[in-house]
Amino acid sequence: MKKTILTLISTTALASGIFWSQSPTIKADSSGTVATNSNATNQQSSAQTAQSDVDSAQTAVDQAQSEYDQAQAAVNSTSAAVQNVQSQLTATSASSANTPTVTVNAAMQSATNDYLKILSAK
């Protein structure tokens, strides 16, 4: 579009009898094209850098999600193990409640200690 406008201006200037010693159309067109190409290259480079940043961020997100999933699996496994131990403890406590208890008086304790002394002396 820039080239078309400059060509139109140049053609209008020639038709009206205005002549330049140097052609500003060529310089303007040439520098305008270079500037446009440079801007396009810069924008393309920026877009590629941005896409690379997005790809890196997505990789980091995927890695974090994988680590989270592994940690969650460990938590679930540990929770199941804790529940298993708690149920075993509850079962053991229930069976201990039915275990008979023996009350030892001082005479029994003294006799047991004397017996252990005799066994250890042999």
C-alpha positions as CSV (number, residue, x, y, z in Angstrom):
1,M,0.0,0.0,0.0
2,K,2.9,2.3,0.8
3,K,4.4,1.7,-2.6
4,T,1.2,2.4,-4.3
5,I,0.8,5.8,-2.5
6,L,4.4,6.7,-3.3
7,T,4.0,5.8,-6.9
8,L,0.8,7.8,-7.1
9,I,2.6,10.8,-5.6
10,S,5.5,10.4,-7.9
11,T,3.2,10.1,-11.0
12,T,1.2,13.2,-9.9
13,A,4.4,15.2,-9.4
14,L,5.7,14.2,-12.9
15,A,2.4,15.0,-14.5
16,S,2.2,18.5,-12.9
17,G,5.8,19.3,-14.1
18,I,7.6,19.0,-10.8
19,F,10.9,17.2,-11.1
20,W,13.3,16.2,-8.4
21,S,17.0,15.9,-8.8
22,Q,16.9,12.6,-6.8
23,S,13.9,10.3,-6.7
24,P,12.4,10.4,-3.2
25,T,10.1,7.6,-4.3
26,I,12.9,5.1,-4.6
27,K,14.6,6.1,-1.3
28,A,11.3,6.2,0.6
29,D,10.1,3.0,-1.0
30,S,13.5,1.3,-0.4
31,S,13.8,2.4,3.3
32,G,10.2,1.7,3.9
33,T,10.5,-1.8,2.6
34,V,13.6,-2.4,4.7
35,A,11.9,-1.0,7.8
36,T,8.9,-3.2,7.1
37,N,11.0,-6.3,6.6
38,S,13.0,-5.6,9.7
39,N,9.8,-5.0,11.7
40,A,8.3,-8.2,10.3
41,T,11.5,-10.1,11.2
42,N,11.5,-8.7,14.7
43,Q,7.9,-9.6,15.2
44,Q,8.5,-13.1,13.9
45,S,11.4,-13.5,16.2
46,S,9.4,-12.2,19.1
47,A,6.6,-14.6,18.3
48,Q,9.0,-17.5,18.1
49,T,10.5,-16.5,21.5
50,A,7.0,-16.2,23.0
51,Q,6.1,-19.7,21.6
52,S,9.3,-21.1,23.1
53,D,8.4,-19.5,26.4
54,V,4.9,-21.0,26.2
55,D,6.4,-24.5,25.4
56,S,8.8,-24.2,28.3
57,A,6.0,-23.2,30.7
58,Q,3.8,-26.1,29.4
59,T,6.7,-28.5,30.0
60,A,7.1,-27.2,33.6
61,V,3.3,-27.5,34.1
62,D,3.3,-31.1,32.9
63,Q,6.3,-31.9,35.1
64,A,4.6,-30.4,38.1
65,Q,1.4,-32.3,37.4
66,S,3.3,-35.5,37.2
67,E,5.0,-34.9,40.5
68,Y,1.7,-33.9,42.1
69,D,0.1,-37.1,40.8
70,Q,3.0,-39.2,42.2
71,A,2.7,-37.4,45.6
72,Q,-1.1,-37.9,45.6
73,A,-0.6,-41.6,44.9
74,A,1.9,-41.8,47.8
75,V,-0.6,-40.0,50.1
76,N,-3.4,-42.4,49.1
77,S,-1.2,-45.4,49.7
78,T,0.0,-44.2,53.1
79,S,-3.6,-43.3,54.1
80,A,-4.7,-46.8,53.3
81,A,-1.8,-48.3,55.3
82,V,-2.7,-46.1,58.3
83,Q,-6.3,-47.2,58.1
84,N,-5.2,-50.8,58.0
85,V,-3.0,-50.4,61.1
86,Q,-5.8,-48.5,62.9
87,S,-8.2,-51.3,62.2
88,Q,-5.7,-53.9,63.4
89,L,-5.1,-51.9,66.5
90,T,-8.8,-51.7,67.1
91,A,-9.2,-55.5,66.7
92,T,-6.2,-56.1,69.0
93,S,-7.7,-53.7,71.6
94,A,-11.0,-55.5,71.4
95,S,-9.4,-58.9,71.9
96,S,-7.3,-57.6,74.8
97,A,-10.4,-56.6,76.6
98,N,-11.4,-60.2,76.9
99,T,-8.0,-61.4,78.2
100,P,-8.1,-62.4,81.8
101,T,-5.9,-60.5,84.2
102,V,-3.9,-62.0,87.1
103,T,-3.4,-60.0,90.2
104,V,-0.2,-60.7,92.0
105,N,0.2,-60.2,95.7
106,A,3.4,-59.6,97.6
107,A,3.8,-63.3,98.6
108,M,3.6,-64.5,95.0
109,Q,6.0,-61.8,93.8
110,S,8.5,-62.8,96.5
111,A,8.2,-66.5,95.6
112,T,8.7,-65.8,91.9
113,N,11.8,-63.7,92.6
114,D,13.2,-66.5,94.8
115,Y,12.6,-69.1,92.1
116,L,14.3,-66.9,89.5
117,K,17.3,-66.6,91.8
118,I,17.6,-70.3,92.1
119,L,17.3,-70.8,88.3
120,S,20.0,-68.2,87.6
121,A,22.4,-69.7,90.2
122,K,22.5,-73.0,88.3
